[in-house]
Amino acid sequence: MNNKLDPQLLMFAKSMRHTATDAEQLMWQLLRAKRFMNLKFRRQHVIKPYIVDFYCHEIGLVIELDGSQHNTEDGKEYDAERTKFLEALGLTVVRYWNHDVLERTDVVLEHLWSVCTELKNTSP
């Protein structure tokens, strides 16, 4: 089986890093350079066939930040399919609304802290 990543998918992920939403920019400032619980996060990381907003390999965590397009029927269906795929790989997926990241940052970080703590305690 060929595990090479699609070059177009990689280029698209790279371009997404340069067009991040305000919520993604804020979250990246909080997560980058092991600032959060000394965990290494990647942004706009390819997990074929998807690009996830943030990913921590060490604890198998995917963080998705959602805007209003995720609140449509199509958006909900797509997100459910995506989450099911990622969870089948053994990953944990957490989702936060963009407005919560921007306006209730402390609540988001508290929740994220508890998720990361639990995953760190259960990972080998």
Backbone as a printed PyTorch tensor [residue, N CA C, xyz], in Angstrom:
tensor([[[  0.8440,  -1.1910,   0.0000],
         [  0.0000,   0.0000,   0.0000],
         [  0.8820,   1.2430,   0.0000]],

        [[  0.5000,   2.2260,  -0.7570],
         [  1.2590,   3.4640,  -0.8650],
         [  0.7920,   4.4510,   0.2060]],

        [[  1.6830,   4.7910,   1.1280],
         [  1.3260,   5.7100,   2.2110],
         [  1.7210,   7.1450,   1.9140]],

        [[  2.1830,   7.4230,   0.6930],
         [  2.5540,   8.7890,   0.3330],
         [  1.3290,   9.6850,   0.3790]],

        [[  1.5310,  10.8670,   0.9380],
         [  0.4240,  11.8150,   0.9970],
         [  0.2930,  12.5490,  -0.3320]],

        [[ -0.9110,  12.8530,  -0.6720],
         [ -1.2220,  13.5780,  -1.8970],
         [ -0.5740,  14.9670,  -1.8440]],

        [[  0.3160,  15.2910,  -2.7970],
         [  0.9750,  16.6010,  -2.7790],
         [ -0.0180,  17.7670,  -2.8140]],

        [[ -1.1350,  17.5900,  -3.5150],
         [ -2.1380,  18.6630,  -3.5750],
         [ -2.7840,  18.8840,  -2.1970]],

        [[ -3.0190,  17.7860,  -1.4750],
         [ -3.5850,  17.8850,  -0.1290],
         [ -2.6050,  18.6100,   0.7940]],

        [[ -1.3230,  18.2940,   0.6760],
         [ -0.3010,  18.9620,   1.4880],
         [ -0.2160,  20.4510,   1.1620]],

        [[ -0.2950,  20.7860,  -0.1280],
         [ -0.2500,  22.2000,  -0.5250],
         [ -1.4750,  22.9400,   0.0020]],

        [[ -2.6380,  22.2880,  -0.0520],
         [ -3.8560,  22.9130,   0.4410],
         [ -3.7610,  23.1470,   1.9530]],

        [[ -3.2260,  22.1640,   2.6820],
         [ -3.0530,  22.3150,   4.1320],
         [ -2.1340,  23.4920,   4.4320]],

        [[ -1.0620,  23.6030,   3.6720],
         [ -0.1200,  24.7090,   3.8680],
         [ -0.8030,  26.0520,   3.6080]],

        [[ -1.6010,  26.1180,   2.5510],
         [ -2.2910,  27.3770,   2.2360],
         [ -3.2970,  27.7250,   3.3330]],

        [[ -3.9080,  26.6970,   3.9420],
         [ -4.8770,  26.9450,   5.0140],
         [ -4.2000,  27.5560,   6.2450]],

        [[ -2.9220,  27.2500,   6.4530],
         [ -2.1890,  27.8300,   7.5760],
         [ -2.0530,  29.3400,   7.4140]],

        [[ -2.0550,  29.7980,   6.1660],
         [ -1.8890,  31.2300,   5.8940],
         [ -3.2160,  31.9760,   5.8300]],

        [[ -4.3240,  31.2420,   5.8580],
         [ -5.6410,  31.8770,   5.7970],
         [ -6.4800,  31.4630,   6.9930]],

        [[ -5.8430,  31.3100,   8.1350],
         [ -6.5230,  30.8390,   9.3420],
         [ -7.5760,  31.8410,   9.8100]],

        [[ -8.6310,  31.3110,  10.4150],
         [ -9.6480,  32.1670,  11.0200],
         [ -9.0700,  32.8040,  12.2850]],

        [[ -9.7650,  33.8050,  12.8150],
         [ -9.3190,  34.4400,  14.0680],
         [ -9.2410,  33.4080,  15.1930]],

        [[-10.2180,  32.5070,  15.2470],
         [-10.2340,  31.4830,  16.2910],
         [ -9.0420,  30.5380,  16.1360]],

        [[ -8.7430,  30.1500,  14.8930],
         [ -7.5930,  29.2760,  14.6540],
         [ -6.2890,  29.9700,  15.0230]],

        [[ -6.1840,  31.2450,  14.7100],
         [ -4.9720,  31.9990,  15.0510],
         [ -4.7860,  32.0670,  16.5630]],

        [[ -5.8620,  32.3550,  17.2830],
         [ -5.7840,  32.4180,  18.7420],
         [ -5.4100,  31.0560,  19.3200]],

        [[ -6.0860,  30.0120,  18.8740],
         [ -5.8120,  28.6740,  19.3980],
         [ -4.3630,  28.2840,  19.1080]],

        [[ -3.8650,  28.6180,  17.9300],
         [ -2.4820,  28.2790,  17.5900],
         [ -1.5030,  28.9960,  18.5200]],

        [[ -1.7860,  30.2410,  18.8470],
         [ -0.9050,  30.9720,  19.7720],
         [ -0.8810,  30.3020,  21.1440]],

        [[ -1.9800,  29.6890,  21.5270],
         [ -2.0640,  29.0220,  22.8320],
         [ -1.4230,  27.6320,  22.8140]],

        [[ -1.4350,  26.9680,  21.6570],
         [ -0.9600,  25.5790,  21.5680],
         [  0.4790,  25.4440,  21.0710]],

        [[  0.9220,  26.3850,  20.2410],
         [  2.2120,  26.2170,  19.5510],
         [  3.3890,  26.1680,  20.5170]],

        [[  4.4770,  25.5950,  20.0420],
         [  5.7440,  25.5510,  20.7780],
         [  5.5980,  24.9170,  22.1640]],

        [[  4.7420,  23.9040,  22.2510],
         [  4.5360,  23.1680,  23.5080],
         [  4.0880,  24.0660,  24.6640]],

        [[  3.3400,  25.1270,  24.3410],
         [  2.8700,  26.0570,  25.3810],
         [  1.7520,  25.4750,  26.2350]],

        [[  1.0570,  24.4910,  25.7150],
         [ -0.0760,  23.9230,  26.4350],
         [  0.2950,  22.5290,  26.9070]],

        [[  0.4820,  22.3850,  28.1990],
         [  0.7720,  21.1030,  28.8440],
         [  2.0180,  20.4170,  28.2800]],

        [[  2.9070,  21.2010,  27.6820],
         [  4.1400,  20.6770,  27.0960],
         [  3.8690,  19.6440,  25.9950]],

        [[  2.7250,  19.7730,  25.3230],
         [  2.3480,  18.8790,  24.2310],
         [  2.6500,  19.5420,  22.8930]],

        [[  3.1350,  18.7550,  21.9590],
         [  3.4180,  19.2770,  20.6180],
         [  2.1700,  19.1260,  19.7470]],

        [[  1.6830,  20.2570,  19.2760],
         [  0.5320,  20.2630,  18.3710],
         [  0.9780,  20.6940,  16.9790]],

        [[  0.3310,  20.1450,  15.9790],
         [  0.5120,  20.5720,  14.6000],
         [ -0.7860,  21.2100,  14.1590]],

        [[ -0.7000,  22.1660,  13.2540],
         [ -1.9350,  22.7710,  12.7370],
         [ -2.1050,  22.4320,  11.2760]],

        [[ -3.3640,  22.3610,  10.8660],
         [ -3.7220,  21.9770,   9.4960],
         [ -2.9100,  20.7540,   9.0900]],

        [[ -3.0860,  19.6970,   9.8690],
         [ -2.3300,  18.4550,   9.6850],
         [ -3.1330,  17.4710,   8.8430]],

        [[ -2.4840,  16.8510,   7.8810],
         [ -3.1440,  15.8960,   6.9950],
         [ -3.2230,  14.5320,   7.6730]],

        [[ -4.4440,  14.0530,   7.8240],
         [ -4.7050,  12.6600,   8.2000],
         [ -5.6180,  12.1670,   7.0910]],

        [[ -4.9900,  11.6040,   6.0880],
         [ -5.6330,  11.2530,   4.8280],
         [ -6.9600,  10.5420,   5.0440]],

        [[ -8.0210,  11.0000,   4.4300],
         [ -8.1270,  11.9980,   3.3730],
         [ -8.4970,  13.3960,   3.8830]],

        [[ -8.3280,  13.6460,   5.1660],
         [ -8.7670,  14.8990,   5.7710],
         [ -7.5990,  15.7860,   6.1930]],

        [[ -7.9180,  17.0540,   6.4150],
         [ -6.9910,  17.9930,   7.0320],
         [ -7.6530,  18.4270,   8.3310]],

        [[ -6.9920,  18.1400,   9.4550],
         [ -7.5620,  18.4930,  10.7570],
         [ -6.9620,  19.8150,  11.2180]],

        [[ -7.7220,  20.5690,  12.0140],
         [ -7.2550,  21.8820,  12.4460],
         [ -6.0050,  21.7790,  13.3180]],

        [[ -6.0620,  20.9430,  14.3590],
         [ -4.9140,  20.7680,  15.2580],
         [ -4.8000,  19.2920,  15.6100]],

        [[ -3.5560,  18.8300,  15.7480],
         [ -3.3240,  17.4180,  16.0190],
         [ -2.1480,  17.2510,  16.9680]],

        [[ -2.3340,  16.4090,  17.9800],
         [ -1.2620,  16.0410,  18.8990],
         [ -1.0620,  14.5380,  18.7850]],

        [[  0.0390,  14.1460,  18.1640],
         [  0.3420,  12.7310,  17.9490],
         [  0.5460,  11.9990,  19.2730]],

        [[  1.2330,  12.6420,  20.2140],
         [  1.5900,  12.0110,  21.4890],
         [  0.3930,  11.4010,  22.2110]],

        [[ -0.7280,  12.1100,  22.2050],
         [ -1.9100,  11.6090,  22.9150],
         [ -3.0630,  11.2600,  21.9680]],

        [[ -2.8260,  11.3470,  20.6500],
         [ -3.8560,  10.9700,  19.6760],
         [ -5.0780,  11.8700,  19.7250]],

        [[ -4.8350,  13.1880,  19.7680],
         [ -5.9400,  14.1420,  19.8950],
         [ -6.0670,  15.0210,  18.6650]],

        [[ -7.2820,  15.1340,  18.1710],
         [ -7.6220,  16.0440,  17.0810],
         [ -8.5290,  17.1250,  17.6580]],

        [[ -8.1970,  18.3850,  17.3870],
         [ -9.0420,  19.5090,  17.8040],
         [ -9.5780,  20.1700,  16.5400]],

        [[-10.8950,  20.2780,  16.4660],
         [-11.5420,  20.9320,  15.3400],
         [-12.2450,  22.1870,  15.8320]],

        [[-12.0610,  23.2840,  15.1110],
         [-12.7570,  24.5310,  15.4220],
         [-13.8080,  24.7430,  14.3500]],

        [[-15.0300,  24.9590,  14.7790],
         [-16.1570,  24.9990,  13.8560],
         [-16.7930,  26.3790,  13.7780]],

        [[-17.0660,  26.7930,  12.5450],
         [-17.8310,  28.0020,  12.2860],
         [-19.2570,  27.6370,  11.9380]],

        [[-20.0260,  28.6230,  11.5060],
         [-21.4640,  28.4290,  11.2740],
         [-21.7610,  27.3840,  10.1970]],

        [[-20.8550,  27.1860,   9.2340],
         [-21.1010,  26.1980,   8.1770],
         [-21.2260,  24.7880,   8.7440]],

        [[-20.7200,  24.5710,   9.9540],
         [-20.8000,  23.2480,  10.5780],
         [-22.1550,  23.0050,  11.2450]],

        [[-22.9860,  24.0430,  11.2880],
         [-24.2950,  23.9290,  11.9390],
         [-25.4090,  23.6410,  10.9350]],

        [[-25.0550,  23.3990,   9.6820],
         [-26.0450,  23.0260,   8.6700],
         [-26.2040,  21.5110,   8.6850]],

        [[-27.2460,  21.0070,   8.0530],
         [-27.4440,  19.5510,   7.9850],
         [-26.2640,  18.8810,   7.2840]],

        [[-25.8410,  19.4490,   6.1520],
         [-24.7020,  18.8930,   5.4140],
         [-23.4290,  18.9460,   6.2560]],

        [[-23.2370,  20.0630,   6.9360],
         [-22.0570,  20.2270,   7.7800],
         [-22.0270,  19.2210,   8.9120]],

        [[-23.1680,  19.0220,   9.5500],
         [-23.2480,  18.0580,  10.6560],
         [-22.9820,  16.6370,  10.1690]],

        [[-23.5470,  16.3090,   9.0040],
         [-23.3720,  14.9780,   8.4380],
         [-21.8960,  14.7390,   8.0780]],

        [[-21.2660,  15.7220,   7.4410],
         [-19.8620,  15.6160,   7.0630],
         [-18.9770,  15.4770,   8.3060]],

        [[-19.2460,  16.2940,   9.3250],
         [-18.4530,  16.2470,  10.5600],
         [-18.5930,  14.8950,  11.2590]],

        [[-19.8030,  14.3400,  11.2630],
         [-20.0370,  13.0420,  11.9030],
         [-19.2510,  11.9450,  11.1730]],

        [[-19.2650,  11.9960,   9.8460],
         [-18.5430,  11.0180,   9.0310],
         [-17.0330,  11.1330,   9.2870]],

        [[-16.5480,  12.3490,   9.3300],
         [-15.1370,  12.6350,   9.5770],
         [-14.7020,  12.1490,  10.9550]],

        [[-15.5150,  12.4640,  11.9620],
         [-15.2070,  12.0530,  13.3340],
         [-15.1730,  10.5360,  13.4370]],

        [[-16.1410,   9.8760,  12.8150],
         [-16.1890,   8.4110,  12.8310],
         [-14.9120,   7.8260,  12.2140]],

        [[-14.4670,   8.3910,  11.1040],
         [-13.2500,   7.9380,  10.4370],
         [-12.0320,   8.1220,  11.3540]],

        [[-11.9030,   9.2980,  11.9530],
         [-10.7470,   9.5940,  12.8070],
         [-10.7580,   8.7320,  14.0710]],

        [[-11.9400,   8.5310,  14.6550],
         [-12.0380,   7.6880,  15.8470],
         [-11.7150,   6.2300,  15.5220]],

        [[-12.0220,   5.8020,  14.2970],
         [-11.6830,   4.4340,  13.8830],
         [-10.1610,   4.2370,  13.8240]],

        [[ -9.4240,   5.3330,  13.7000],
         [ -7.9570,   5.2790,  13.7190],
         [ -7.4220,   5.3110,  15.1540]],

        [[ -8.3460,   5.3690,  16.1290],
         [ -7.9430,   5.4090,  17.5280],
         [ -7.7080,   6.8050,  18.0560]],

        [[ -8.1400,   7.8110,  17.3070],
         [ -7.9460,   9.2050,  17.7220],
         [ -9.1530,   9.7110,  18.5050]],

        [[ -8.9110,  10.6690,  19.3780],
         [ -9.9840,  11.3620,  20.0850],
         [-10.2060,  12.6940,  19.3840]],

        [[-11.4630,  13.0270,  19.1110],
         [-11.7920,  14.2680,  18.4170],
         [-12.6010,  15.1540,  19.3530]],

        [[-12.1460,  16.4030,  19.5290],
         [-12.9290,  17.3830,  20.2730],
         [-13.2090,  18.5570,  19.3360]],

        [[-14.4020,  19.1290,  19.5140],
         [-14.8290,  20.2370,  18.6660],
         [-15.2090,  21.4320,  19.5380]],

        [[-14.8070,  22.5960,  19.0810],
         [-15.1830,  23.8390,  19.7460],
         [-15.6900,  24.8130,  18.6920]],

        [[-16.7060,  25.5820,  19.0580],
         [-17.2130,  26.6240,  18.1760],
         [-16.2230,  27.7840,  18.1650]],

        [[-16.0490,  28.3870,  17.0000],
         [-15.1530,  29.5390,  16.8750],
         [-15.4770,  30.6200,  17.9030]],

        [[-16.7660,  30.9360,  18.0550],
         [-17.1290,  32.0190,  18.9770],
         [-16.7810,  31.6680,  20.4200]],

        [[-16.8050,  30.3850,  20.7830],
         [-16.3960,  29.9840,  22.1340],
         [-14.8900,  30.1680,  22.3200]],

        [[-14.1250,  29.8140,  21.2960],
         [-12.6720,  30.0050,  21.3750],
         [-12.3520,  31.4830,  21.5680]],

        [[-13.0690,  32.3460,  20.8630],
         [-12.7930,  33.7750,  20.9230],
         [-13.3710,  34.4580,  22.1620]],

        [[-14.5430,  34.0310,  22.6140],
         [-15.2410,  34.7420,  23.6890],
         [-15.2460,  34.0200,  25.0270]],

        [[-14.9870,  32.7190,  25.0050],
         [-14.9780,  31.9250,  26.2390],
         [-13.7220,  31.0570,  26.2780]],

        [[-12.6050,  31.6860,  25.9740],
         [-11.3290,  30.9830,  25.8520],
         [-11.0110,  30.1740,  27.1000]],

        [[-11.2700,  30.7540,  28.2640],
         [-10.9580,  30.0610,  29.5250],
         [-11.7430,  28.7560,  29.6540]],

        [[-13.0050,  28.7560,  29.2550],
         [-13.8450,  27.5570,  29.3350],
         [-13.3300,  26.4910,  28.3670]],

        [[-12.9740,  26.9070,  27.1520],
         [-12.4350,  25.9810,  26.1540],
         [-11.1380,  25.3620,  26.6700]],

        [[-10.2480,  26.1910,  27.2190],
         [ -8.9650,  25.6800,  27.6930],
         [ -9.1200,  24.7650,  28.9080]],

        [[-10.0710,  25.0690,  29.7740],
         [-10.3410,  24.1820,  30.9190],
         [-10.7740,  22.8030,  30.4300]],

        [[-11.6940,  22.7870,  29.4650],
         [-12.1710,  21.5200,  28.9210],
         [-11.0240,  20.7820,  28.2320]],

        [[-10.2580,  21.5050,  27.4310],
         [ -9.1400,  20.9010,  26.7230],
         [ -8.1060,  20.3410,  27.7040]],

        [[ -7.8660,  21.0450,  28.7960],
         [ -6.9340,  20.5860,  29.8280],
         [ -7.3950,  19.2280,  30.3850]],

        [[ -8.6930,  19.1230,  30.6760],
         [ -9.1960,  17.8690,  31.2490],
         [ -9.1100,  16.7240,  30.2320]],

        [[ -9.4060,  17.0030,  28.9640],
         [ -9.3020,  15.9710,  27.9280],
         [ -7.8490,  15.5090,  27.7840]],

        [[ -6.9340,  16.4580,  27.7240],
         [ -5.5100,  16.1140,  27.5620],
         [ -4.9850,  15.3530,  28.7720]],

        [[ -5.4040,  15.7550,  29.9660],
         [ -4.9710,  15.0660,  31.1760],
         [ -5.4290,  13.6150,  31.1660]],

        [[ -6.6940,  13.4170,  30.7860],
         [ -7.2410,  12.0510,  30.7170],
         [ -6.4860,  11.2180,  29.6730]],

        [[ -6.2290,  11.8040,  28.5080],
         [ -5.5220,  11.0690,  27.4440],
         [ -4.0800,  10.7760,  27.8370]],

        [[ -3.4290,  11.7100,  28.5160],
         [ -2.0460,  11.4660,  28.9630],
         [ -2.0000,  10.3250,  29.9720]],

        [[ -3.0130,  10.2460,  30.8190],
         [ -3.0580,   9.2070,  31.8560],
         [ -3.4160,   7.8350,  31.3060]],

        [[ -4.0390,   7.7860,  30.1270],
         [ -4.4390,   6.4990,  29.5680],
         [ -3.5520,   6.0540,  28.4140]],

        [[ -2.6730,   6.9450,  27.9320],
         [ -1.8040,   6.5430,  26.8120],
         [ -0.6160,   5.7430,  27.3480]],

        [[ -0.1400,   4.7870,  26.5470],
         [  0.9570,   3.9060,  26.9790],
         [  2.2610,   4.6560,  27.1840]]])
